[in-house]
Structure formats: structure tokens, C-alpha cells
């Protein structure tokens, strides 16, 4: 397991790799900044189409043909209606794609979610728009759509006024079984974050107040009565959604403070009874370090117990590399024909720490088994790559994307 490359602290860093080999790269026509929405479609004609939501305007989403991952080809790239909205998040089930829209400030449109027919990838066709705009709403930040029936949405709404402006999104369940008429069927929020709640507003972190909003809201066909939520400073929540009109908490873990919050993704290892939880780094140069990825024992849902952290390379080196360094997204074991699923091998992104893979066969001693850190992209605004999201296909080919300008990297694993 030999590593390659050298690290040059202070920016302008070289490529680093262990058991991952770069086999393809695409700069996405000069718009290489990709958000947290990446999903692989198996098109009816046999092509494999990777869909990516952009981090910010002017682009909305891009599709790339990765049938040959060594030679990715641009299929379509779309524009946003104005520069004060971002898409950031998307998911694909069959030939239907859900895309989130979040505005820079309250009261703007479009804010919410679009559903597209992508049966002809070159010509995505709008099916419907779910409006989540409002006087105290920026719309939707994240979609989780894996069963073809319900979108689990992080969103504001016209009838939700937060007690604190940072708490302006909550969990919503959207029925899309008729995709031309998406309809809310249930909602839940952290008690005290809505004006009029009987519970008091939650305490704020004294230095790193990220807000009390859900980020990823993950629900899987193997356990359709559960949703697993990273609630930023509100920690980890497990909700019983067997009655979707009345989500009910069954488990909660909150460790901020003393830790610096921003619980982002909760990936359940359903068969084993563990959770993998990433805390997003949101500050440059290690200001909010540490931002770990946790292993949490969830065999008793009402008593969630952190038991380990993923090992990472030293902060004193990577925090000097430029931009953010710490946890962010995970490959989330989505169902579907083009998704890798494992209860023991976890892939995550770490901004200037690249994309990294961990073996959690022993949940109390996770081991790093591979990584890829790109060399600094051309015109990188942070002086380093900032790897934002990752998708791993059923062949264990890795697709990693950069937050700003690096675009798409396709990687072959050798472990």
C-alpha cells in the first residue's frame, strides 16, 4: 500500500494517493464547482450518466457520460434563472431527478424543489415545481430521494417563522408518487426553533453558531419507518416515520458544545446497528477544527453512544494547505443499480484532505485504506483542491467533485 506524492504546506500542493488511481478528469466546461448533489443514472440506452448539482450560480446542474470512466463526456449543462439562487443538491431514481433550490436571502424565488424527467439525458424536462418560498424561507438545501415515492427535504416554508434566523429550515416529507403534484405529507423540527413553540429556543454555541437546521435527511427502503438526520448544531436525530404525518423522535445525540457542531450526514449501517456521522468543516485554515467523522453505536436507538472517530492526517499540515480541512460528505449507500453499498467500507470527502476510504469492520478501530488528494486545480481560489462530494458505483469506481473549479475526478480503487 504505497503512497505517492508529496505535501507542500502553504498551498500549491501536489497530488497525493494511496490505493486510489486517477483515471479520468473533466473540468465541466469551465464550471467545475460542484455542490453536494451527485448521482449516477443507468439510462435506458445503457449509458451511465452522472448528474451533478453546482455549488453556486450561474450553473444549475450538469450531466456527464461516464460509461467509460476514463473518458467522461459532457452531456448537458443548465443555467439558473438568476445569481441569487443555487441548486447544490439533487437525487435520481430511475428517470426522475429531484433538484433543490435555495436562495441567498428570504423571500426570493425559485425556492423549493423541481422534479425533472431525465429519460432523455440531453433534454431534461421539467415535470413540476414544489414551492417552498416564503417571507422567512430560503427554500430547500438538500434532497434525499431513493425510493421513487417520497422526497425527504431540508426546507423552509411560507408558514414557518424561526425563533432565530439561522434556524429557517426543517424536515419535510414530500409525496411524489404523482410527480406532477408533489405534496407535503409530514414535517418535524427541533423543538423551540419555531416561533410559538412551547419549548424554549435551544442554546447557541458560544463561538461556532451554525444554527439548528437539518442537513441530510436519509431514509432507506431497508428501514422505511426511520429517517436519520444530521441537524447541524442540533446533533443526530433518528425519527420514527411509520406514520409520515407525525414523525416522532426515537433517538438523539448532541455533542455541541464542547465540539463545534455542524452534524451533516448520518449514514446508518442498518444491518449492524451503527451510524457513521460526519461533522462538516465550515471554516478555512482549521479555525473550527476538529471536524471528525464519528462511529456511533445505535443498537439501542434511545441511547446513541459515540465509540470512535475516523483517523485523519495531521491537522498541523493540512490546515496550512489552504481552504477547509475536515469532514463533509459521505457516499450514502443509496439503492439503485449504479451504487456501491457496504456496511464495512466507507468513503468520505474532506475538502483539501481529498476523498478517503475507511474500513469499519471493527467499529471501535476504523482504519484508513485509501485516499486521493488532487493537485491544486488551476485558478483554485483557496490554494488547494476542495473535494466536496463523492459517489461510488457498483464497480467501486469513485467519482469525486471539487467545490470550486476542479470539476470531476474519476478514480480506480486498488484495495
N, C-alpha and C positions, 0 to 999 in steps of 0.2 A: 504494500500500500504506500507507494512512494508519492510524495507531494512534489508539485512543480511550481516554479515561480518564486519571486522574492517580494518582500513587502518594503515599500519605501514610505515611511511615515511622513505625514505632511502633505499628502495629495500626490497626484500624478502616479498612482500606484500601478504596478504590474499585475498581470493575471496570476491567480493562484488556483490550484486544482488538486484534488485528491479523489481518485476513483470516479471522477466525472470528466468527460471529454467534450469539448466544444465541437459540434459537427455542423452547425449552421447558425446564421445570424441575419437579421433583417432590420433595417432602420425605419421601416414603416413610412417610406416616402418623406422622410424628414420630420415626422411627427411621432417620435419614439417614446413619448411619455405615456405610460400605461398605468391605469389605476388598479383596482382590486377585483376587477371582473375579468375572468379568463375561463373559457370553457371550450371543450372540443366536441364538435358535431360530426357524426358519421352521416354524410349526405346520401341521398337516395341513389346517386350515380356512383357511389363508392368512394368519393373523395373524403378526405379528413380535413375539416375546416375549423381552424382555431379562431374563436371570436374574442376580442379584447375591448374593454371599455377604457377610454382615455382618462388620465388623471385630471385634465383641465381642458378648457376651450383652446383652440377652435374646433377640435375634432370630437366626435361623439363616440363612434365605435369603428373598429377595423376588423376585417376578416382576412386570414392568410391561409392558403392551401398548404398543409404540412403533410400531405400524403407521402412525400419524400421529405423527411425532416432535415435532410442535408441541403435541401434546395427549396426553402419556403418561398411562396409566390403570393403577392398581394392580389386579393380577390375584389374587395370593395372597401372604401373608406368614406365615412359620412361626416357631415358637419352639424354642429349645434346651432340653434337659432340665434343665440347671442352669447357674449363673452361672460355673462354673469350666471351661467349655469354650467354644471358638469354632470357627466353620466357616472363615471367611477366604477359602477358595479353592474354586472349582468350575469345571467344564468341561462342555460339552454336545456330543454327537454325535447328530444326529437327534432321537429321542425318549428318549434315555438321558442322565442327568445324573450326574456323579460329584462328590461333595462331601467335602472333607477336614474332619477333626475333630482339634483339638489342645487339650490340657488345660493348665491353668496350672502343674501340677506332676506329677511322675512318679506312676504307679500308678493314676490315675483313669480312668474310663470315662464316655462312649464316647470312644475314641481310635482313629482309623483313617480309614476311608472308607466312605461309603454310596453305593449306586447307586439311582437313582430312575427310574421310568417317568414321563415328563412328557408323554405323548401327549395327556392332558387337562390343560392347564396349571393349571387351577383346582384340580385334585386330584392333586398329585404323590404317587405310590405307591411306597413303599419296596420295592425288589427284594431287596437283600442288604446285609449289613454285612461289611466286611473289618476284622478286629480287629488293631490294631497296638499295643495296650496292653501294659504290662509294668512290672516294678519300676524300670527306668531309661528309661521311654518316656513322652513326652507325646503320642504318636500322630503324626498327619500334619499337615504345614503347607501343602503345596502339591500340587495335582494338575495333570498335563498329559495331556489325553485328546483326541485329534483323529482317530484312525483307526478308532474303534469296536471295536478289538481289544485294545489294551494301554493301561493307565494307568501313566504314569511318575510315581512317587510320591516325595516327600520325607517320610521317616517314621522313627520308631523302631520297635523290635520287642521282644518278650519275651526274645529271646536275644541282645540286643546291649547290652553294658555299655561305655560310653565311658571313655577314659582321662581325659577332662576333662568335667565336667558340661555344658559348653557345646557339646559335640560329640555330642549324643544323637540326631541324625537322620542318615540316609544315603540313598543312591539305591536304590530298589526298583522292579522291573518286575512289574506285576500283569496277568496274563492275564484279560480279562473277556469273552472270546468267548462264554462261557456266563455271562451276567451274574448268574445266581442262585448261582454258585460262583466268585467271584474267587479266583485262586490266584497266589502269588508264583512267578515262573519265573527270576528273576535278581536280583542285588544287587551293589553296589560301594560302597566307602567310601574316603576319603582314608587312605592307609597311615599307621599309627601312632595313629589316633583310636579304635581299639577295644582294650580290654584283651586281652593275649595276642598282639597283632601283633608280628611280627619287626622291623618298622620302629620307630624311636623316635618318641615324640609330637612333633608339629610345634611350632615356636617360636610364642610368643604375641606379639601386638602389644603394645608396652610401655604404650600409653595407651588404645587402642581395640580391646579384645579382643572381637570379635564372635562368635568361635567358628568351628569348621571343620565346617560342615554345608552340604549342598546347599540352594539355594533353588529357583529354577526349573530344571526338567529337561525340556528341549524336544527332541522328536523328531518329524520331519516325514515324510509319505508320499513326498515327493520324494527323501528320503535316509533310508530306514528302517533303514539299518545304522549310523546315528550318533545320539548324544544329545549335546546341548550344555548344559553345566551351569555355572551361577553358584554357586560353592562358598563364598560369604561370604568369610572371610579366607583361604580356600584358593584363591582366584582363579578362573580359567576352565579348564574341562576339556572336551575332546572325547573321547568314548568310542566305540569300535567295538562295536556291539551286534548284529553279524550273527549271532553266537551269543549269544542272550539269556541263556543260563545262565552265561555267562562274559564279562561286559563287560570290555573291555581299553582302557586309555588309549592314545591316539594323539597327543594334543596337550595342552599345559599352559602357562598364562601366569599368573604370580603377581607382583604388584607391591605387595603389602602385607607389611612396610613397604618403602619410605617412605610410600606412600599409605595411606589409612586404612581400606582393606578394604571388606568387605560387598559383594562381587560378587553381583549379584542376578539379572539376566536376561541371557542370551546369545541374541541373535536372529541366526541365520545368514542371510546373503544368499547363498543356495546357488548360484545361477547365476553370481554374480560372485566368490565366494570371499572374502567379507569377513564379519566379525562386528560387530554392534552390542552393546555391553556396558554395562549401567547398574550403577552402584555406589549402593546405597541410602543416603540420608541417614537416620541413626537418632537424631540429637541435635538439640535445639532451638537456635535462635539462632546457627546457624553453628558450633557447637562442634566438629563433625567435618568442617568444610569443608577441602578441596574434595571434593565427591562428583559426579564427572563422568559423562557418557556418552561412551564411547570408540568409535572406529572401529579395528578390528583387522584387519590383513591376515592371512587364513587360507588363502591359496592353497597354502602348504606347511603342512600341519596340524602337523607336528612342530616348526615354527618360527613361532609366533604373534608378530606384530610390531604393537604399537600405533602408529598413524600419525597420529591426530588426536583431538581432543575436540570435542564439540558446543559451540558458543558459547552462553553464558547471560548474562542481565542481571547487573549488578554485585552481588557478594555484600554489599558495604558498605551497600546499600539493602535487599535482600531479607532479609538475616539479621536486620534490625531490624523486620520486618513481623509477627513472631510465629510460633511453631511451627517446623517444619522447613523448610529450603530446600535443595534439591539433587535429584539423580536418584532415581527409583524405578522404576515400571513402564513397559513399552513395549507398544504394540499389536504382537502377535506373529505376524502374517501367518498366522493359522490357516486351514486349509482349510475348506470349507463354503460354503453358498450365500449367507450373510449377512456375509461377512468381506472387508474390503479387503485386498489383497495388493500389495506393491510392493517392488522392490529399490532404489528411489531415494528414496522419501518415507517418513519415519519419524516416528511420533507417540509422545510420551512424557509422563509426568507428573512434576511437580517440586514437589509439596506447595504451599507458598504461592506458588511460581512458576507454578502452574496447569498446563494442558495445552499442549504446544508441539509444533510440526511443523518438520522439518528436511529439506532436500534434500541427499542424499549422492551426487548424480550424479558429482561429483568427490569421491572418498572422503577425499582429503587436505585438502579445504576445505569441510566441511559448512556449509551456510547455513540460518539460521532463516527460515522463510517464513510462519509464523503462530503465534498464541498466543491463549489465553483464560484470564484470571485472574478468577475471580468476586469480587465484593464480599464482604466479611466476612459469613458466614452469621449468622442470628440465633442467639444463645446460643453462638457459637463459643468453645470452651474455650481456644483458642490465640490468639485475637485476629485470626485470618485464616482464609481457606479453606485446606484441606489436601487438594489433589487427589491421590487415591490410585491410581486405575487408569483405564484408557481402553480403549474398544472403538471401532473404526471400521468402518462397514458398507460394502457394495459400492458404495453411492451416495456414499461419502465423508462421510456424516453421522457426527459424532463424539458418543460417549456418554462423559462423564467423571463420576466419582463422588468424593464427599468422604469423608475418613477418619472424620469425627466426626458432624456434624449437617447438612451442606449437602445431602445426598441426590444426586439425579441431575440433570445438566445435559445438554441436547441442543443440539448446535451445528451450524451450517451453515458449510461451508468456502467461501471465495471465491478460492482460488488453484488 
